[in-house]
């Protein structure tokens, strides 16, 4: 993964670069916020480690620009000389900062923050996948998981999200599928009405 490091202090940059490389990632190093923004515009970067106080564009302004741009989520770690106070904390969260690191940078702390960022970005990637159009068979309703394999939609959801889907009937299918079947089986209308009410209540609770 490419990690953008924006810092105008050479020693701090060297420590961060060593930590990033030790994790197997590729550091892209720039000395100020303006060059950081240019790098973000020209490359696919999902994680930014940026100093707060920098010439031209500072870390907070850089983060604001990233959030205003939109697109795929970029995790943003802000480097500070000291832990932010309450007023600064509100300002940084409003700008969209995800995490903080105080200077001087400690390699172990940076590695921990990068690991957290990796997990969050992986989750964001899964959400992005589910938000895209799924290739679903028009007949059997299976979902294509890759170029050659198809799986039931329940299996797909369970694999991607780790959740067990529940089953029910939407109001349209209850009327078009279930009601005719119940009537053909001789079920009284009062019972059908009762089942209809229960099914709607169940669906409304998200079961």
N, C-alpha and C positions, 0 to 999 in steps of 0.2 A: 504494500500500500504506500502511496505517496503521501508524505506528511510535510506540510508547509511550515517552515520555521521562520518567523519574522522577529528579528532582534538586532539592535544596533550595537550590542556589546560583544566583542569577539570572544572573550573567555566564556561567557554564558552560552554563546552559540556552539562553541566547541564541545562543551559538556553535553548539551542537548543532542548534538549530532551523533556523538558517540553512543548515547543511550538509544537513539532511534535506530541506528545501524545494528546495535546489539540485539534488537528485537526483529531484525530481518526486514525492516522497512526502508524506504528510500527518502532521505531528507532533501527537500528543496529549500535552500537557504537564501533569504533576502534580508537587507539591512533596514528596511522601512516599510510602512504600511502601503505606500503607493505601489512599490514593486511587488508587494504581496498581492495586491488586488490584480495587478497585471498577470501575475502567475496563475491566480485563480481563474482568470478569464481565458487563459490559454491551455490549461491542463485540467484533467479530471482529478480533483483533490477533495477528499472527504474529511480530512482532519487538519486543523490549523492550530499551531502553538505560537502565540503572538505576545510580544511584550506590550505593556499598556502604554508607556511613554516612549514614543518614537517620533522622529522628524516627519514632516509632511502629513501623513495620515496616521493617527495613533491607533492603538489596538481596539478601543471601543468603536471608533468610527469605522474601522475595517469590519468589525463584527456586524455593525448596523448595515453596511453595504451588502454583506453576505446574506443577511436575513431578508433584506429588501429585494434582492435578486431572485430569491425563491429557487425552484428546481430541487435537485436531490439534496438531502439533508447533509450539512457540513457541521461536524462537531468542532466546537471552538473552546480552546483552553487559553486563558489569559494569564500572562506572567506579571506579577506585581512585586514591588519592593517590600511591601508589608501586606498583611491580611487586610482586605477592605473593611472599613467601618460600616455601620448600618446605612448611612446615606449613600456611600459608594456602592454598597451591595445592591441597593435598589436600582441604581443607575446601570450597573453591569447586567443585572438580570433583565432590565427593560431593553437593553441593547441586544440580548439574546445569547449572552455568554453561558456556556455549559459548565465550566469548571475553572478552578484557579490553581496556580502554583506560585509560591513565593520564591524570590531570589535570595541568595544564590541557588541555582537549580541543583537539586540532589538527584542523582541518577535513578535511585530506587523509586523515589516519588514520581518522577516523570514516567518511568516504566509502568508503575501502577495505574497512573492516569490514562496512559495509552491503552492498557488492557481493558479498562472500563469503556473507553471510547470504542474499541473494537467490538465489544459485546453490544453496545447500543446501536452502532452502525449496522451490525448484522441483523438486529431486530428491525431496524428501519428498512433494510433491504427486503426482508420478508414481507413487510407491510406493502412496500412498493410493488412487489411481485403480485400480491393479492389484489392490488388496485388496478393492475393492468387487465386487459381483456383475456379471459381464459379460453383456450381452445377446447370447446365442449362438443362432443358428438351429438348430432341432431336427433339420433335415434335412441341410443342407450344411455346418453347423458354422462358418459365417462369423460374425464379430463386428461388431456395429453400432458404427461410429466416431462417428456423430452422428445427427441425426434422420432422415436420408435415405440415408446411405451405409453399405455393408457391405463388409468386407474379410476375406480369409482370416486365420485366427488367427495364422499365421506372420508375415503382413505386419503385423498389429496389434502383436505382440510386438517385431518388429524396429523399427517406427516409434517405439514408446513407450520401449523400453529401449536401442535402438541395438545389439542383439545379434542374431546369426544363429542361429535355433533349429535343432537337429538333429532327426533323425527316428529312430524305433525302434518297437518293439512292446512293449506291456505283456504280462505273462504270460498274461492272460486272452485278449487278442486273438490272441496267437501260437497258443494252443490252439484257439480257436474259428474263426479265419480262416485262418491260415497252414498249420497241420497238415493240415486236410482238403484244401487245395489241393495240398500236397506229396504226400499219399497218392494223390490222384486222378491225379497226374502220374507215379506209379510210383516215387517216391523211396523208397529202403530205410529201414526203421525205424531202423537204426543211424545213418544220416545225419541223420534227423529228430532223434534223441536228441542227436547232436553239435551240430546247429544250435540246439536248445533250450538246451543248456548255454552256448553262445557268446552267445546273445541275453540270457540271464539275467545272465551276467557283464558284458556290455556295459551293460545297464540299471543294474546295481548300481554301476557306475562313474560314472553320470550322463551318459553320452554321449547 
